[in-house]
Amino acid sequence: MNNWMAKLAAKDKLRVAGLMSGTSADGVGTAIVDVRGGKVRVLAFDTFPYPAALRKEILRLCRPETARLEQICHYNHVLGEVFGEAVLKLCEQSGVPLRSIDLIGSHGQTIYHNPRGGRYGGRVIGSTLQIGEPARIAQRTGITTVADFRPRDMAAGGEGAPLVPYADSVLFRDARLCRAVQNIGGIANVTFLPPSGSDASAEDRVPCPRLRGHVGTSRTRKTCLRERRHGTQLECATRSDVLAFDTGPGNMIIDGVMRLITKGQRQYDRGGTRAAQGEVHEGLLREMLRHPFFRRRPPKSTGREQFGQQYCEWLYSRSRREGLLPEDMVATATALTASTIALAYRRFLPRRPDEMILCGGGAHNATLVRMLQQQLAGVRIRSTDEFGISVDAKEAVSFAILAYATIQGIANNIPRATGADEPVVLGKIVPGR
């Protein structure tokens, strides 16, 4: 390991900026956190919206029929500058000195995700592409940047998603309660966390994900367990009982229908007020629930490739043929999100969780939350705000934690969630100054 990297990994506490731009492509969520051992403290967070023209170009890149090679190349570097600028802005407005930040973790902007892959040389090779050039971020800020987390998991046979279960386990696992961390961004994904007190024997059967040779030393499972108990490192979270997968569309179809019915005047259903005025078309909902993705067993992930603009346009046309009012269209799209989450819990989780911890933009949608509570009676619904992390900040915080683990040499994928053959260290590291 290079000397500068060894020094960074050896620090008792790291201050990390996390950057996240999700499927909705509405802006850069930016968080600054202090990570010390298994403790994470959020110092600052904000979302810096994309200008309308930039967002339009990003969404064009996400559609094969409108994406162009020179534009993908160009906006990869543009977004690198935008992401770097987001860190500078947050430091300025929060009073956190830029020089105090040790590390940046950037998810990038996914423009295409194809985990089922294509054939080459007799093999099926999954692929994914995130833009937001990390070399630009590192150069703009002077801070070592970890980015492009998905490809290593795919190289190990996984789907490259979901990525956040490691952070979910660090942040929300409880000794007694069974929890489901439910993110509702453009796509919805769940992390199932059984009580940590129930798996001591199983834990010992899982290979230690910390790599040998960490900072020039050999690490053993016994050492790793002892350090975790003493709180001197982040939890090694690749346990065999943590399960995670995409449940299906989150806000993506709701947002798409809103844009179509308002001719682009409204980008989303604020608070779920439009859906609350409509009625769910049960026949159309049943038709949508027959989509093969909802029957597929985990590990699984999805994105705009299956539930993007083309799907929204189909739903809009189908709804008009059925004579649905605009409010009914939004209510039915909202019911699809709630129903697919509840269906995934019933079909694929080992047991019903005691608590659902909500995060992402969908947590602001009161109609969606009400539908979830109706379909998952007996599950207490909470939000990450109750744990000191804004529902909007949680994804950015997660990528700060993932970057921390990468620098520490800790494997930060969860093979049971992604389908990878083994635990691996995710991300590519670009040195700062």
N, C-alpha and C positions, 0 to 999 in steps of 0.2 A: 504494500500500500504506500502511495506517495506520502511524504512527510506532512504536507499541508492537510491531507485528508485524515491522516492518523491523528493529528492535533485536533481537528474538528470533531472527530468521533470520540475522542477521549475527554472532551469537555463535560463537566458535571451537568450543566444546563445548556440547552440550545434554544435560541430564539428563532422561530421559523415563520416565514410568511407562506400561506397557502393560497393558491389561485385556482378558481374553478369557473369554467364556462360550460353550462349544461346543454342538453338537447334543445331547449327552447331558444338558445343563443340570444338572450336578452341583455347580457352584460357580464362583467368580470366580478364574481364574488371574491373578495380579498380579505383574508384574516391574518392577524399577527398573534402568535401564541408562544408562550414559554413552555417548554417540555423538560421536565426533570424526572428521570426514572419513569414511574407509571403515572405521574401527575401532569395534567395539562391545564394551563390557565390562559384564557382568551383575553388579550390586551386590547384589541381593536378589530372592528369589522366594518366593511361597507361594500355595497355593490355599485360598480361604476357602469351605468348603462351604455350600450353601444349607440352611437349616432344611428339614426334610422337608415341612412344610406349604407353604412357598414353592415348593419344587421341584414339588410336586404341582400347584399353581396354574399354574406356567409351562408344564408339560406339557399342561395343559388348554387353554391358549391356543394351543398348536401344532396342535390338532385342530379343523377347521372345525365339527364337530358339537358341540363343547363350548365353543368360544370365544365370549365375549360382549363386545360393544363397550365397555361400561362397565368391564369387567375389563381389557381391553387398555389402555384409557386409564389406569386406576388403576395397574397394574403397570409401565407405562412409567415412571412417576415413582417408584414404589417401588424399581425396580431402579436408577434413577439414584442414589438415596440409598445403596443397597447397594454399588454400584460405587465411589462416593466414599468410603464408609466403608472399603472394602478398601484403598484407597491410604493412608488414615490409619493403619489397623492395621499395614500392612507397614512404614511409616515408624517407627512406635512400636517394633515388635519387632526391627527391623533396625538401628535407630540412625541411619538416614538422615534428616536433617532435612527436614521437609516443605517448608520455604522454599527448599531447594536444588533442588527439582524445577521445571524450566522448563515442562514440557509433559506432557499425558496423551493417550494414544491409546487409544480404546475401540472395540472391535468391536461391543459391544451383544449382545443375545440375539436370535438369529433366531427368529421365530415362524412366518414363512411366506416361502417363496422360490419364485417362479414365473417362471423365466427363459424358458420357452417362450411365456408371455404370453397375453393375450387381445386381441381385435380392438376397435379404436376408430377411427372416422373412416377406415376403409379400411386401417389399419395394424395390425400386431401389436406390442403394447407389453408388454414383460416388466416384472415388478414384484418387489419384495422388501420385507420389513418387519423391522427390528431395533428392539427396545425397550431402554430403559435411558437415559432422557432425559439428554443431555449437559449441558444447562443446570443440572441438579441436581448433576452431578459438578463442574462448574466453580464453582458457588456453594458447595458443601460443602467443597471443597478450596482455593478461591481460585486454582486453576491453569488456564491456558488449555487447553482440551480439544478434540481433534479426534476426530470420531466419524462414524458413518453413512457408511462408506466405499463400500458397494456401489452406491448409486443413480447416482453419476456415471458409472461404467463402463456401467451399463445405459442411461443416457441417450445414451451414445456408441455404442449398438448391441451392447454385450456382455452376458454372462450375469451379471455382477456377482460372479463366482467362477470359479476360486479367486483369493483376494486375496494370498496370501503368496508367490508366486513372486519378486516383487521382493526381499523380504527373504531368501529362499532363495539367490538369486543373490549378494547381498551377503555372506552368511554362509558359504556352502559351495562356491562355484565354485572349481575347481582348474585350474591351468595345463595339467596333463597328464591327469588322470583324468576319465573320464565318470561323472557321479554322478546318482542319482535320490534326491531327498529325499522320503521316503514318510511322510506323516502318517497315523496311524490313530487318529482320534477317533471320534465317532459316525459320521461319513462319512469315507471314506479318500480322500486326494488325493495326487497325485504331481507333483513338479516335476523335469523332465529338464534337466540342466545339462551340456552338452558341454564339453570342455576349453576354457578361455578362450584358450589359446594358439593354438587352431585357427581362430579366426574374426576375425582382425584385418581382413581385407578386407571381410567381411560387416558388421562393426561400423561401418565407415565409410559403409555404404550405408543405415544406419538413421537416420531423423531424430532429432536430439537432443531428448530429452523435457523438458529444462529450458526453462521458458517464458521468452519474452522479457519484459522489464520487471521481471525479478527484482530486488527492492530498488532500483527506479528505474534499472536499467541494462539494456542490450541484451546478451544472451548469444549467442555463436556456437558452432557445433559445434567449431571449432578450440580455443576457450577451454575448452569443457567437457572435451574430451579431455586437454588439458594439465593441467587441475586434477585430473582423475582420476589421471593418472600420478603427480602429486605428492602424492596422498593428501589433498587439501584438501576433498573432498566425498564423499558416498556415491556408489557406482558408479551410473551411469545404466544401469539393468538391462533396459530394454525392447528387448532384442536379438532379432533375428529367429529365432535358433536356440534360445531358451529356450521350452520347451513345458510346459504344466501343465493338469491336468484332474482331475475327480473320477473315481476308478476304481469307486466304488460304495459299499456299506455297509462301515463299519469295525467299530466295536464295537456299533452300534445294534441289529442283529438278535440278536447274542449276548446283549446285556444284556436285550433284550425277552424272549427265550426263557427266560433265567434267572429273570426276574420271574414269568413264567407258571408255570414248573414248581415254583417254591418259594412260589407264592401271595404274592409280594411280600416274602418274607423275605430274599432275596438280590438285590442290584441288578446284580451283574456276576460273571463267573467269575474269581475272583482267581487270577492266575498261570496261568490256563488249566488248572487242576487237574481241573475237571469234564469238560472236553473230552477231556483225556488218558485218562479212564476209559472213554470211549465209542468207538464205531466210526462212521465216516462212511457214510451211506446214499447210495451212488453214484447210484442212480436218482433220488432226490429232488434231489440236488445237480445232476444234469444238467438236471432240470426247471427249477430255479431259474436256472441259467445261460442259459436261453432268454429271460430277461427282455429286452425290447428295449433298455433302457438300456445293457447291456453290449456291444451291437453298434453303438451310435451312435458316430460318429466325433467326436473333439474339434473345437472346444471344447464342453464339456458339464459340467454340474453337477447335483447332486441333493440330496435331503434327506429329511425326514420325510414329505413329500408322497408319495414313492414307496416308501420303505422304513421307515415308521414303525410305529405300533401296529397298524394294520390289517394290514400285511404280516406282522408277528410273530404275530398271532392266526391268520392263514391258515396260516402255517408250523406253528404248534403243532397246529392241528386236523388238518392234512394228515399230520403226523408221527404223531399218535395213530392215525389210520386205518391207517397203515402198520405199527403196532405197535412203534414205536421206544421204547426206554427213554429216560428223561430225559437220561442221559449221551450217548446217541446223537444226540439233538436238538441238544445244545450242540456236539458234535463236528461235526455237519453244518453248523450255522450258522457255526462257526469256519472250516470248509473253504471255505464260500462266500466269506468275506472274502479268504482266501489265494488262492483260485482266480481271483477277479475281478481282484485286483492282478496276478497273474502273467499272466493273459490279456490285460490291458490293456498290459502291457509288450511282449508278443509281437505284439499287433495294431497298437499305435499309436505306440510309441517308435521313433525312427529307427534305434536300435541298442540292443543289450543294454548296460546300464551296467556299469562296473567295480565300482562300489560302490552299495549301497542304504544311505541314512542314515535310520534310523528315528526317529520322534518320535511323541508322543501316547500316550494310555493303552494302546493296543494293543501298544506296545513292551514292556510288562510281562507280556504274555501269552506264556509260554514255548511253549505248544502252537502258537499262531499263528505265532510266529517260526520254529519248527521246520518247520511246513508251508510257509512261504515259502521257507526254505532248500532244501527238497526240490524245490519247483517251479521255483526259479531257481538251479539248480546253476551254479557258476562265478561268481556274483555275491557279492562280499564284503558281509556285512551288518554294519553298524556302528550306533551310536546317536549322537544329538547330544550325549550326555554326554561322549563322547570329544573333543568340540570345546569343552567348557566350558559347555555349555548343557543343562540338564536336559531330558529328553524331555517332562516335564510343563510346562516353562517356555517351550518354543520358540514356541508360538503367541502367548503374551503378549508375548514379546520381538519377534516379527514386527510386532505392531501398534504397538509403540514405534517401530520403524524406519519403518513406514509414516507415522506421525504426523510424525516428523522430516522425511521427504521432503516431505510436504504443506506444512509451514511453510517449507521451503527453496524451494518452487515447482517441485519435481521431479515429473514425471509418474511415478506409481507403480503404474499397472496395466501388464499385459503383454498387448497386444492379441492376440497369437497364442494366449495361454492363455484369455482370456475371450471372444474373438470381437469385441471392440470395433473400431470403425472407425479409431481413432487413440489415441495415448497421451494420457491426461488426468491431472490432479491430483485425487486422491480425497479425499473427506471434507468435513465441515462444521466450521467453527471457531467455538467459543464462547469469547470472551475471559475471562481470569481477572481478578483484581483488579489 
